[in-house]
Amino acid sequence: MVGAVIGAGLARGSRNINYKILRNIALGWLQTPLIAGLVSLGLYLLIKAVGGFF
């Protein structure tokens, strides 16, 4: 998907790259692992506090 966005923009000239979409994609790359890590930590602490598997 990212390659298609950049490739389509470059095929028409670098001024046609939609930087707003690229920014959103980059933010998604950064936010996804951070949010997943926080959710995992929260679940781990919850299970540990309840006396689960850990």
Secondary structure, DSSP 4 states (H G I P E B T S, - for coil): -HHHHHHHHHHT-GGG--HHHHHHHHHHHHHHHHHHHHHHHHHHHHHHHHT---
